[in-house]
Amino acid sequence: MPQYVGKSIARVDGLGKATGRHKYPSDFFLPGMLHLKMVRSTKAHALIKAIDTSGAEAMDGVWVFTAKDLVYNRFGNIIKDQPVFCEDKVRFYGEPVALVAAVTKERAEAAACQVRVLYEDLPVVLDGEEALAPEAPPVHAGGNLLQKISFANRDVAAGFARSVLVLEDTFITPMVDHLYLETEAGIAYVDEDGILHVLAGTQNPFHDQREISAALGLPPEKVRVQAIPTGGGFGGKDGNTVQIYLALAAYHTGRPCRLVFSREESLLTSYKRHPAKTWVKMGFAADGEILAFEGKVIYDTGAYAALGPAVLGLGTEHFQGPYEIKNVKIDGYLVYTNKPPASAMRGFGAPQTLFATETLLNKAAGELGLDPIEIRLRNAVTPQGEGPFGQRMEHCVGMREALEMARSSSLWQERQQNREPGVAYGVAAGF
């Protein structure tokens, strides 16, 4: 890598993007294609008593698809807990109930409005901590606790007893939308050899191939998914968004099909960053050494698991930050609620917990009269150091060097002289 440091590197895709020649998923059109529109739930939690598609099916040039058109009506990155189309119950507002295909976009939208769904309302739970209460309405039959991770290393109580400063606080981080420039989009068609092609803004085409193959009952070699360079993903397109729906419509109609979510659909139903409630307690020696760390985090994964189990694992693993702490206790919970599914987003669960840990560490530095970089250097993970779950740090452990560079920089050295209204200087670390 040294040959790249300090040098400007050409972007091989820059010219096509700058000139407009680059085609994004929503830029593709094929002759004779059909336009797709989703029929989405208007309830956050309800039983489905009936789905009437007759009004839409009576319109010329319209096809309607529901769960009965699938061989397998489940998908999910890790746990297959999410229906492609809801059959008996909806668990968040905007969940797909049916899909309409039509010869024009306008007709597809009109036909979607003709699909009638009769609901029986159920109680709604929208808070992760409330969802853990015994009396909380169950989002799934097995209860709202999807997964729990608990870990304890050595004697946390003894570490706190030895501490000259003990701090604790609770932090709430909200649901965040990826808000990529291009919404979820793609196109699908069946070629002359009977191969089903799906071209979509996706971050996981081989996973999509497996999901489509299962949903339609097709051999994987009959499905080809192409990950078209997309207008942003950041984790939000690592899972089924348009892929199965495009494949279903193209396979059954034999015509090219196009599906592009509106911005409203994307905001209402796309994968999010997990909302989290994080409690942290830390004990310090007078020189800033962290003697004990205790943390608890509740991740709200929404109505379905998606990549939530991986987020829970990484968020708890990185909870204590890039520091060597001898006494650690961590509890993590992954909880169902009646919100859109939360899944991958930059940082994968770590930003929620690290925000809490780093905030408390800065507060400790202030109370102990230490420079915020100095307290981090005092505890920084080192090569061959041990992480919270006993893992050994063997590769690219440059925490101390990075902090030393930051401390010696003019930006940090001169921060007191360069104060002006609206400008602040801070430091945080993570991995």
C-alpha positions in Angstrom: 0.0 0.0 0.0 2.8 2.6 0.5 2.8 3.3 -3.3 -0.7 4.8 -2.9 -0.2 6.9 0.2 -0.2 10.6 -0.5 -1.0 10.1 -4.2 -4.1 10.8 -6.2 -5.6 7.6 -7.6 -7.7 7.7 -10.8 -11.3 6.5 -10.5 -11.8 4.0 -13.3 -15.6 4.6 -13.3 -15.3 8.4 -13.0 -15.5 9.3 -16.7 -18.7 7.3 -17.3 -20.4 8.9 -14.2 -19.2 12.4 -15.0 -20.5 12.2 -18.6 -23.7 10.5 -17.9 -22.8 7.4 -20.0 -22.8 5.2 -16.9 -26.2 3.4 -16.6 -27.7 2.8 -13.1 -30.3 0.2 -12.4 -33.2 2.7 -12.8 -31.8 3.7 -16.2 -32.6 0.4 -17.9 -35.6 0.0 -20.2 -36.4 -2.9 -22.6 -38.9 -3.2 -25.4 -42.3 -4.5 -24.4 -41.5 -4.4 -20.7 -44.1 -4.3 -17.9 -44.1 -1.9 -15.0 -44.4 -3.2 -11.5 -46.1 -1.7 -8.5 -46.2 -3.1 -4.9 -49.4 -3.4 -2.9 -48.3 -2.6 0.6 -49.9 -3.0 4.0 -51.7 0.0 5.5 -51.3 -1.4 9.0 -48.2 -1.9 11.2 -49.6 -5.0 12.9 -52.7 -6.9 11.8 -54.2 -10.2 10.8 -55.1 -10.5 7.1 -58.7 -11.7 6.8 -59.0 -11.5 3.0 -57.1 -10.3 -0.1 -59.4 -9.4 -3.0 -57.5 -9.0 -6.3 -60.5 -9.3 -8.6 -60.8 -5.5 -9.3 -57.2 -5.3 -10.5 -57.4 -8.6 -12.5 -60.4 -7.3 -14.4 -58.3 -4.5 -15.9 -56.8 -5.0 -19.3 -53.1 -5.6 -19.5 -52.7 -6.3 -15.8 -51.2 -9.2 -13.9 -51.5 -9.7 -10.1 -49.2 -11.8 -8.0 -49.6 -12.9 -4.3 -48.1 -15.6 -2.1 -50.0 -18.3 -4.0 -47.7 -17.7 -7.0 -44.6 -18.7 -5.1 -43.1 -22.1 -4.4 -41.4 -20.8 -1.2 -42.7 -17.7 0.5 -39.8 -16.9 2.8 -36.5 -15.1 2.6 -33.8 -13.7 4.9 -30.0 -13.2 4.9 -29.5 -15.3 8.0 -33.0 -16.5 9.3 -35.8 -17.1 6.8 -38.4 -15.3 8.9 -39.7 -12.8 6.3 -42.4 -13.5 3.8 -42.1 -12.4 0.2 -45.8 -11.6 0.4 -47.8 -11.5 3.6 -50.5 -14.1 3.7 -52.0 -14.2 7.2 -50.4 -11.3 9.1 -48.5 -8.0 8.5 -45.8 -6.9 10.9 -44.9 -3.4 9.7 -46.5 -0.6 7.8 -45.7 -0.9 4.0 -45.0 -4.6 4.0 -45.7 -6.2 0.6 -49.0 -8.0 0.2 -49.3 -8.3 -3.6 -47.5 -7.2 -6.7 -49.1 -5.7 -9.9 -47.7 -5.8 -13.4 -49.1 -3.6 -16.2 -48.2 -2.3 -19.6 -47.8 1.3 -18.2 -46.6 2.7 -15.0 -49.9 4.6 -14.6 -52.0 1.5 -15.1 -49.9 -0.5 -12.6 -50.5 2.2 -10.0 -54.2 2.3 -10.8 -54.5 -1.5 -10.6 -52.6 -1.6 -7.3 -55.3 0.7 -5.8 -57.9 -1.9 -6.8 -56.5 -4.6 -4.6 -58.5 -4.8 -1.4 -57.1 -6.2 1.9 -59.3 -6.7 4.9 -57.4 -6.4 8.2 -58.0 -7.2 11.9 -55.8 -4.8 13.9 -53.4 -6.1 16.5 -51.5 -4.2 19.2 -48.3 -2.5 18.0 -44.9 -2.4 19.8 -42.4 0.2 18.5 -39.8 0.3 21.3 -37.1 -2.4 21.7 -37.1 -2.2 25.5 -40.9 -2.3 25.7 -40.9 -5.3 23.3 -39.0 -7.3 26.0 -41.7 -6.9 28.6 -43.7 -10.0 29.3 -47.0 -8.2 28.4 -45.7 -6.9 25.0 -47.6 -7.9 21.9 -45.7 -10.7 20.2 -44.5 -9.7 16.7 -43.7 -13.4 16.0 -45.1 -16.5 17.6 -41.9 -17.3 19.4 -41.8 -13.9 21.2 -39.9 -10.7 20.6 -36.4 -11.7 21.8 -34.7 -12.9 18.7 -31.2 -13.4 20.1 -29.1 -12.6 23.2 -25.4 -12.5 23.7 -23.9 -12.5 27.2 -20.2 -12.4 28.1 -18.2 -11.9 31.3 -14.4 -11.8 31.6 -12.8 -12.0 35.0 -14.2 -10.0 38.0 -16.1 -6.8 37.0 -17.3 -6.1 40.6 -13.7 -6.2 41.9 -12.6 -3.8 39.1 -15.3 -1.3 40.0 -14.4 -1.6 43.7 -10.8 -0.6 42.9 -11.8 2.3 40.7 -11.3 5.9 41.9 -13.9 7.1 39.3 -17.0 5.2 38.2 -19.2 6.6 35.5 -22.4 5.3 33.9 -25.0 6.6 31.5 -27.7 5.5 29.0 -27.5 6.5 25.3 -30.2 6.2 22.6 -29.3 6.1 19.0 -32.2 6.4 16.4 -33.2 4.5 13.3 -31.3 5.9 10.3 -32.1 5.5 6.7 -29.3 5.0 4.2 -30.9 7.6 1.9 -28.9 6.6 -1.2 -29.3 8.9 -4.2 -30.9 6.1 -6.2 -33.8 4.1 -4.6 -34.1 0.3 -4.9 -34.5 -0.5 -8.6 -33.9 -3.1 -11.3 -35.1 -5.0 -14.4 -35.6 -8.6 -15.2 -36.2 -10.7 -18.3 -36.1 -14.3 -19.6 -33.7 -14.9 -22.5 -34.1 -17.2 -25.5 -32.4 -20.0 -23.6 -34.9 -19.8 -20.7 -32.4 -18.1 -18.3 -34.0 -15.7 -15.9 -31.9 -12.5 -15.7 -32.2 -10.0 -12.9 -30.3 -6.7 -13.2 -30.6 -4.8 -9.9 -28.9 -2.5 -7.5 -27.8 -5.2 -5.1 -24.8 -5.8 -2.9 -25.2 -9.6 -2.7 -26.0 -11.1 -6.1 -25.2 -14.7 -5.3 -27.4 -14.6 -2.2 -30.1 -13.1 -4.4 -29.7 -16.0 -6.9 -30.3 -18.5 -4.1 -33.4 -16.6 -2.8 -34.9 -16.3 -6.3 -34.2 -20.0 -7.0 -36.0 -21.1 -3.8 -38.9 -18.7 -4.2 -39.7 -19.8 -7.8 -38.6 -23.4 -7.5 -35.9 -23.0 -10.2 -32.5 -24.6 -10.4 -29.8 -22.0 -9.6 -28.2 -22.3 -13.0 -31.5 -21.0 -14.5 -31.1 -17.7 -12.6 -28.5 -15.1 -13.3 -28.3 -12.0 -11.1 -26.2 -9.0 -12.1 -25.1 -6.4 -9.6 -25.4 -3.3 -11.7 -23.2 -0.4 -10.4 -25.8 1.3 -8.2 -26.5 4.8 -6.9 -25.6 4.0 -3.4 -26.0 1.0 -1.1 -24.1 1.3 2.2 -25.6 -2.0 3.4 -29.2 -1.1 2.6 -29.2 -3.2 -0.6 -27.6 -6.3 1.0 -30.9 -8.2 1.0 -34.1 -8.7 -1.0 -35.6 -5.4 -2.1 -36.8 -5.7 -5.7 -35.0 -8.9 -6.8 -37.6 -11.6 -6.1 -40.5 -9.5 -7.2 -38.8 -8.7 -10.6 -37.9 -12.4 -11.1 -41.5 -13.5 -10.2 -43.2 -11.2 -12.7 -40.7 -11.8 -15.5 -40.9 -15.5 -15.0 -44.7 -15.8 -15.1 -45.4 -13.2 -17.7 -42.5 -14.0 -20.0 -42.0 -10.3 -20.5 -39.3 -7.9 -19.3 -40.3 -6.2 -16.0 -39.1 -3.0 -14.4 -39.5 -2.0 -10.7 -38.3 1.2 -9.1 -39.3 2.2 -5.6 -40.5 5.7 -5.0 -38.7 7.7 -2.4 -41.7 7.3 -0.1 -41.6 3.5 -0.5 -37.9 3.5 0.2 -38.1 5.6 3.3 -41.1 3.6 4.6 -39.9 0.1 4.0 -36.2 -0.2 3.2 -33.6 -1.7 5.5 -32.4 0.7 8.3 -29.6 1.2 10.8 -30.7 -0.5 14.0 -32.1 1.8 16.7 -30.4 1.0 19.9 -30.6 1.7 23.6 -27.1 1.4 25.2 -26.2 1.5 28.9 -22.5 1.7 29.9 -20.7 1.7 33.2 -16.9 2.2 33.4 -14.4 2.3 36.3 -11.1 4.1 36.1 -7.8 4.4 38.0 -6.4 7.8 38.7 -4.1 7.6 35.7 -7.0 6.8 33.4 -6.6 3.0 33.1 -10.0 1.4 32.6 -10.3 -1.2 35.4 -13.9 -2.4 34.7 -16.4 -2.2 31.9 -20.0 -3.2 31.9 -22.4 -2.7 29.1 -25.9 -3.6 27.9 -27.4 -2.9 24.5 -30.8 -3.5 23.0 -30.9 -3.5 19.2 -34.3 -3.0 17.6 -34.2 -5.2 14.5 -37.7 -4.3 13.4 -40.2 -6.8 12.1 -37.6 -9.3 10.7 -34.1 -10.4 11.4 -32.4 -9.5 8.1 -28.7 -9.1 9.1 -29.6 -8.3 12.7 -27.8 -11.3 14.2 -24.6 -10.2 12.6 -25.1 -6.7 13.8 -25.7 -7.9 17.3 -22.5 -10.0 17.2 -20.3 -7.2 15.9 -21.9 -4.5 18.0 -21.2 -6.5 21.2 -17.7 -7.6 20.1 -16.7 -4.0 19.5 -18.6 -2.6 22.5 -15.6 -1.9 24.7 -13.7 -0.1 21.9 -10.1 -0.6 20.8 -8.9 -0.9 24.4 -7.4 -3.6 26.6 -9.7 -4.0 29.6 -9.2 -6.9 32.0 -12.7 -6.9 33.6 -15.6 -6.9 31.1 -19.3 -7.8 31.2 -21.5 -7.3 28.1 -25.1 -8.2 27.4 -26.7 -7.7 24.0 -30.3 -8.2 22.9 -31.8 -8.3 19.4 -35.5 -7.6 19.5 -38.4 -7.7 17.1 -40.8 -4.7 16.9 -43.3 -3.5 14.4 -40.9 -1.3 12.5 -39.3 -1.8 9.0 -36.5 -4.4 9.2 -33.1 -3.0 10.3 -30.1 -4.6 8.7 -26.6 -3.7 7.5 -25.4 -0.1 7.6 -21.8 1.3 7.7 -20.2 0.1 10.9 -22.6 -2.9 11.4 -23.7 -2.3 14.9 -20.5 -0.9 16.2 -21.3 2.8 15.9 -24.2 2.5 18.4 -22.1 0.9 21.1 -18.9 2.8 20.4 -20.7 6.1 20.6 -21.7 5.3 24.1 -18.3 4.1 25.1 -16.4 6.9 23.6 -18.7 9.6 25.0 -18.2 8.2 28.5 -14.4 7.9 28.0 -14.3 11.6 27.1 -16.3 12.5 30.2 -13.8 10.4 32.3 -10.9 12.3 30.8 -12.4 15.6 31.8 -13.1 14.5 35.3 -9.6 13.0 35.8 -7.9 16.0 34.2 -6.4 14.0 31.4 -6.0 14.8 27.7 -8.6 12.7 25.7 -5.9 11.3 23.6 -3.8 10.4 26.6 -6.5 8.4 28.3 -6.9 6.4 25.1 -3.2 5.8 24.8 -3.2 4.5 28.4 -5.7 1.8 27.3 -5.0 1.3 23.6 -5.0 -2.2 22.2 -1.6 -3.5 21.2 -0.3 -6.2 18.9 -1.1 -9.6 20.4 -3.4 -7.9 22.9 -6.6 -9.5 23.9 -10.1 -8.4 22.9 -13.2 -8.7 25.1 -14.1 -12.1 23.8 -10.5 -13.4 24.1 -9.6 -12.8 20.5 -5.9 -12.0 19.8 -5.0 -8.8 17.9 -2.6 -10.0 15.2 -3.1 -7.8 12.2 -3.0 -4.1 11.5 -3.0 -3.1 15.2 -2.0 0.6 14.7 -4.1 2.2 17.4 -1.3 3.6 19.4 0.6 4.9 16.3 -2.6 6.6 15.0 -3.2 8.3 18.4 0.4 9.5 18.6 0.1 11.0 15.1 -3.2 12.7 16.1 -1.6 14.1 19.3 1.4 15.5 17.4 -0.7 17.2 14.7 -1.0 20.9 14.6 -4.7 20.6 14.4 -4.7 19.0 17.9 -1.8 21.0 19.3 -3.3 24.4 18.4 -6.9 23.6 19.1 -7.0 26.0 22.1 -5.7 29.0 20.0 -7.9 28.2 17.1 -11.2 28.4 18.9 -14.0 30.3 17.2 -17.9 30.2 17.4 -19.4 27.0 16.1 -16.0 25.2 15.9 -15.0 22.4 18.3 -12.3 19.8 18.4 -12.8 16.2 19.7 -11.3 12.8 19.5 -12.8 9.3 19.4 -11.6 5.9 18.4 -13.1 2.7 17.1 -12.5 -0.5 15.2 
